[in-house]
């Protein structure tokens, strides 16, 4: 009906990604009157039901619907080889699962819709698959598409800037200040960037169980793989034209903290407490604007603003 708000679908590669990355933006959309649905794409393994319950709890807190596609997580799929096989460039081995994601999402995404998908910072192949699937859907169906910054991966210095370069993205910045990159998009030398990525991993609790020497070597290897994967480009297609937009989420901080805490199986991988993880994310969010307040940033892809293609 004329004047009716378009539904919004937040695509989460795994249970926790949307809540950690953009819970405030979800809540803002709900309060604005949109019909908001959180769709978790990959969920499998022994902890699947516990993670599903965490996801449902977070969605209830945020006031949105929840769906899960129940597609196998990367460790349970045949194209992934070894634990480090999740940090690889997107390529031909992943086209089959990406097509499956597109096919399943088309059952739920009504037209016209607004889609929020991961920018795929941090090089996890599941994030990249959902990113590429969202681009395909937006082009085929004419959805409006914006990307959220994957957290906590965007907290790693240079990771966001490296991903934008890997996408060959053209940035549309109406208020751009010459010579000053947007907050969080800085770059450095390859050596400095790999070292920053390595040190970020080393401080995560999930790595601290390993002896210091082993932890250093594993994190160094992970950093090298993630560095290369972040710089890998899109499959052939339109060059992304990205317009960043800040969403103020200052009023939603208590709710964001509760949503993070809902993932009791996941926040311990990244911080000593849910409050500590929330503080890290809040500090980053405060750095995104010169104005006081807490913000989350979306990147609108204006290269895909097409009318739906006719059938046949």
C-alpha positions as CSV (number, residue, x, y, z in Angstrom):
1,X,0.0,0.0,0.0
2,X,1.2,3.6,-0.7
3,X,3.1,5.0,2.3
4,X,3.7,1.6,3.8
5,X,7.2,1.1,5.1
6,X,9.3,-1.6,3.3
7,X,10.3,-4.6,5.4
8,X,13.9,-4.8,6.4
9,X,15.9,-8.1,6.5
10,X,19.2,-8.3,8.5
11,X,21.3,-11.2,7.2
12,X,23.5,-12.7,9.8
13,X,26.1,-15.3,8.7
14,X,26.0,-16.9,12.2
15,X,24.0,-16.5,15.3
16,X,25.6,-13.4,17.0
17,X,26.9,-11.5,14.0
18,X,24.0,-9.0,13.6
19,X,23.7,-8.5,17.4
20,X,27.4,-7.8,17.8
21,X,27.6,-5.6,14.7
22,X,24.5,-3.5,14.5
23,X,22.0,-4.3,17.2
24,X,21.4,-0.6,17.7
25,X,20.5,-0.1,14.0
26,X,18.1,-3.0,14.2
27,X,16.4,-1.4,17.2
28,X,16.2,2.0,15.5
29,X,14.5,0.4,12.5
30,X,12.0,-1.4,14.7
31,X,11.1,1.8,16.5
32,X,10.8,3.6,13.1
33,X,7.9,1.2,12.3
34,X,9.6,-1.2,9.9
35,X,8.8,-4.9,9.9
36,X,12.3,-6.2,10.8
37,X,13.5,-9.8,10.4
38,X,16.8,-11.2,11.5
39,X,17.8,-14.1,9.3
40,X,20.6,-16.3,10.4
41,X,22.1,-18.2,7.5
42,X,24.5,-20.8,8.8
43,X,23.8,-23.0,11.8
44,X,24.9,-26.6,12.4
45,X,26.9,-28.8,14.8
46,X,26.5,-30.0,18.3
47,X,25.8,-26.5,19.7
48,X,23.3,-25.5,17.1
49,X,20.2,-25.6,19.3
50,X,21.9,-23.6,22.1
51,X,23.0,-21.0,19.6
52,X,19.5,-20.9,18.0
53,X,18.1,-20.2,21.5
54,X,20.6,-17.4,22.0
55,X,19.6,-15.9,18.6
56,X,15.9,-16.0,19.4
57,X,16.5,-14.4,22.8
58,X,18.4,-11.5,21.2
59,X,15.8,-11.0,18.5
60,X,13.1,-10.9,21.2
61,X,15.1,-8.2,23.0
62,X,15.5,-6.1,19.9
63,X,11.8,-6.6,18.9
64,X,12.3,-8.2,15.5
65,X,11.3,-11.4,13.9
66,X,13.8,-14.3,13.7
67,X,14.4,-16.9,11.0
68,X,17.1,-19.5,10.5
69,X,18.1,-21.1,7.2
70,X,19.9,-24.0,9.0
71,X,22.6,-24.2,6.3
72,X,25.8,-26.1,7.3
73,X,28.5,-23.9,9.0
74,X,31.8,-23.8,7.1
75,X,33.5,-26.5,9.3
76,X,30.7,-28.9,8.3
77,X,30.9,-28.3,4.5
78,X,33.1,-30.3,2.1
79,X,34.6,-27.3,0.3
80,X,36.3,-26.1,3.5
81,X,39.6,-27.9,4.3
82,X,40.9,-27.6,7.9
83,X,40.2,-25.1,10.6
84,X,42.1,-22.4,8.7
85,X,40.1,-23.0,5.6
86,X,37.5,-20.5,6.7
87,X,40.0,-17.7,5.9
88,X,40.2,-17.9,2.1
89,X,39.3,-15.7,-0.8
90,X,35.8,-16.1,-2.2
91,X,36.0,-18.2,-5.4
92,X,34.7,-21.0,-7.6
93,X,34.6,-23.6,-4.7
94,X,32.0,-21.4,-2.9
95,X,29.7,-20.7,-5.8
96,X,27.5,-23.7,-5.0
97,X,26.8,-22.8,-1.4
98,X,26.4,-19.1,-2.4
99,X,23.7,-20.1,-4.9
100,X,22.0,-22.2,-2.2
101,X,21.9,-19.1,0.1
102,X,20.4,-17.0,-2.7
103,X,17.7,-19.7,-3.4
104,X,16.7,-20.0,0.2
105,X,16.6,-16.3,0.9
106,X,14.3,-15.7,-2.1
107,X,11.6,-17.6,-0.3
108,X,11.5,-15.0,2.5
109,X,12.6,-11.7,1.0
110,X,9.4,-10.0,-0.3
111,X,9.7,-7.2,-2.8
112,X,10.6,-4.4,-2.5
113,X,12.7,-5.0,0.6
114,X,15.6,-3.4,2.4
115,X,18.5,-5.7,3.0
116,X,21.3,-5.3,5.5
117,X,24.2,-7.7,4.9
118,X,27.8,-8.1,6.2
119,X,30.5,-6.0,4.6
120,X,32.6,-9.1,5.2
121,X,35.5,-7.5,7.1
122,X,37.7,-10.1,8.7
123,X,37.9,-12.6,5.9
124,X,35.6,-15.3,7.2
125,X,34.3,-17.2,4.2
126,X,30.8,-17.5,5.6
127,X,30.6,-13.7,5.9
128,X,31.8,-13.3,2.4
129,X,29.3,-15.9,1.0
130,X,26.4,-14.0,2.6
131,X,27.8,-10.7,1.3
132,X,28.0,-12.0,-2.3
133,X,24.5,-13.7,-2.0
134,X,23.1,-10.3,-0.9
135,X,24.6,-8.5,-3.8
136,X,23.2,-11.1,-6.2
137,X,19.7,-10.8,-4.7
138,X,19.8,-7.0,-4.8
139,X,20.7,-7.1,-8.4
140,X,18.1,-9.7,-9.4
141,X,15.2,-8.5,-7.3
142,X,15.8,-4.8,-7.0
143,X,16.2,-4.7,-3.2
144,X,17.9,-1.8,-1.5
145,X,21.2,-3.0,-0.1
146,X,23.4,-1.7,2.7
147,X,26.3,-3.4,4.5
148,X,27.0,-3.3,8.2
149,X,30.6,-3.5,9.6
150,X,31.3,-7.0,10.9
151,X,32.2,-6.8,14.6
152,X,34.4,-7.4,16.4
153,X,36.5,-7.8,13.3
154,X,36.3,-4.2,12.3
155,X,38.0,-3.3,15.6
156,X,41.2,-4.6,14.2
157,X,43.2,-1.6,12.8
158,X,43.3,-1.3,9.0
159,X,40.9,-4.3,8.5
160,X,38.0,-2.1,7.3
161,X,40.2,0.0,5.0
162,X,41.7,-3.1,3.5
163,X,38.3,-4.7,2.8
164,X,37.1,-1.5,1.0
165,X,40.2,-1.6,-1.2
166,X,39.7,-5.3,-1.9
167,X,36.2,-4.5,-3.1
168,X,37.6,-1.8,-5.4
169,X,34.8,0.3,-3.8
170,X,34.1,3.8,-5.0
171,X,33.2,5.9,-1.9
172,X,30.5,8.5,-2.2
173,X,31.3,11.0,0.5
174,X,29.3,14.2,0.3
175,X,31.1,15.7,3.3
176,X,34.5,14.3,2.5
177,X,37.4,16.3,3.9
178,X,40.4,16.2,1.5
179,X,43.2,14.1,2.7
180,X,41.3,12.8,5.7
181,X,40.0,9.2,5.5
182,X,36.8,8.3,7.2
183,X,37.3,7.0,10.8
184,X,38.3,3.4,10.8
185,X,39.3,3.2,7.1
186,X,43.0,4.0,7.4
187,X,45.7,1.8,5.8
188,X,49.3,1.0,6.6
189,X,52.2,-1.0,5.2
190,X,51.5,-4.7,4.6
191,X,53.8,-5.6,7.4
192,X,52.1,-3.3,9.9
193,X,48.6,-4.5,8.8
194,X,49.5,-8.1,9.3
195,X,51.1,-7.4,12.7
196,X,48.0,-5.5,13.8
197,X,45.8,-8.4,12.7
198,X,48.1,-10.9,14.5
199,X,48.1,-8.9,17.7
200,X,44.3,-8.6,17.6
201,X,43.9,-12.3,17.5
202,X,46.4,-12.9,20.2
203,X,44.4,-10.9,22.7
204,X,41.1,-12.8,22.1
205,X,40.4,-15.3,24.9
206,X,39.8,-18.0,22.3
207,X,43.5,-18.0,21.6
208,X,44.9,-17.7,25.1
209,X,44.7,-21.4,25.9
210,X,47.6,-22.1,23.6
211,X,51.2,-21.8,24.7
212,X,52.6,-18.3,23.9
213,X,54.9,-19.4,21.2
214,X,52.3,-21.6,19.5
215,X,49.7,-18.8,19.9
216,X,52.1,-16.3,18.2
217,X,52.7,-18.6,15.2
218,X,49.0,-19.5,14.8
219,X,47.9,-15.9,14.9
220,X,50.7,-14.9,12.5
221,X,49.4,-17.5,10.0
222,X,45.8,-16.4,10.5
223,X,46.8,-12.8,10.0
224,X,48.5,-13.6,6.7
225,X,45.5,-15.6,5.5
226,X,43.0,-12.9,6.5
227,X,45.1,-10.2,4.9
228,X,45.1,-11.9,1.6
229,X,41.4,-12.8,1.8
230,X,40.4,-9.2,2.7
231,X,42.1,-7.9,-0.4
232,X,40.5,-10.4,-2.8
233,X,38.0,-8.8,-5.1
234,X,34.4,-9.5,-6.0
235,X,33.4,-12.0,-8.6
236,X,33.0,-10.1,-12.0
237,X,30.2,-7.6,-11.8
238,X,29.5,-4.0,-11.0
239,X,32.0,-2.0,-9.0
240,X,30.4,-1.2,-5.6
241,X,29.6,2.5,-5.1
242,X,29.3,2.9,-1.3
243,X,27.7,5.7,0.6
244,X,28.3,5.6,4.3
245,X,25.5,6.6,6.7
246,X,25.7,6.9,10.5
247,X,22.9,5.7,12.6
248,X,22.9,7.1,16.1
249,X,22.3,4.4,18.7
250,X,23.1,6.3,21.9
251,X,19.7,5.6,23.4
252,X,19.9,1.9,22.8
253,X,23.2,1.1,24.7
254,X,21.6,-0.9,27.5
255,X,19.6,-3.0,25.0
256,X,22.8,-3.5,22.9
257,X,24.6,-4.7,26.0
258,X,21.7,-7.2,26.8
259,X,21.7,-8.5,23.2
260,X,25.5,-9.1,23.4
261,X,25.1,-10.9,26.7
262,X,22.4,-13.2,25.2
263,X,25.1,-15.0,23.3
264,X,26.7,-16.7,26.3
265,X,28.4,-19.3,24.0
266,X,30.1,-16.6,21.9
267,X,31.1,-13.4,23.8
268,X,33.7,-15.4,25.8
269,X,35.6,-16.0,22.6
270,X,36.3,-12.3,22.2
271,X,36.3,-10.6,25.7
272,X,36.5,-11.3,29.4
273,X,32.9,-10.3,29.9
274,X,29.9,-9.2,27.8
275,X,30.3,-5.8,29.4
276,X,34.0,-5.6,28.2
277,X,33.0,-6.5,24.6
278,X,30.2,-4.0,24.7
279,X,32.7,-1.3,25.9
280,X,35.1,-2.1,23.0
281,X,32.3,-1.8,20.5
282,X,31.0,1.4,22.1
283,X,34.4,3.0,22.0
284,X,34.7,2.3,18.3
285,X,31.1,3.5,17.7
286,X,31.9,6.8,19.5
287,X,34.9,7.3,17.2
288,X,32.8,7.3,14.0
289,X,31.7,10.9,14.3
290,X,33.0,14.2,15.6
291,X,29.7,14.8,17.2
292,X,28.9,13.4,20.7
293,X,27.1,10.2,20.8
294,X,27.3,6.5,19.8
295,X,26.9,5.5,16.2
296,X,26.8,2.4,14.0
297,X,27.7,2.8,10.3
298,X,25.9,1.3,7.3
299,X,27.4,1.4,3.8
300,X,24.7,1.7,1.1
301,X,25.6,0.1,-2.2
302,X,24.3,2.5,-4.9
303,X,25.7,0.4,-7.8
304,X,22.8,-2.0,-7.4
305,X,19.8,0.4,-7.5
306,X,18.0,-1.3,-10.4
307,X,14.4,-2.1,-11.0
308,X,13.6,-5.8,-10.8
309,X,14.2,-7.7,-14.1
310,X,11.1,-9.0,-15.8
311,X,10.6,-12.8,-15.6
312,X,11.3,-15.0,-18.7
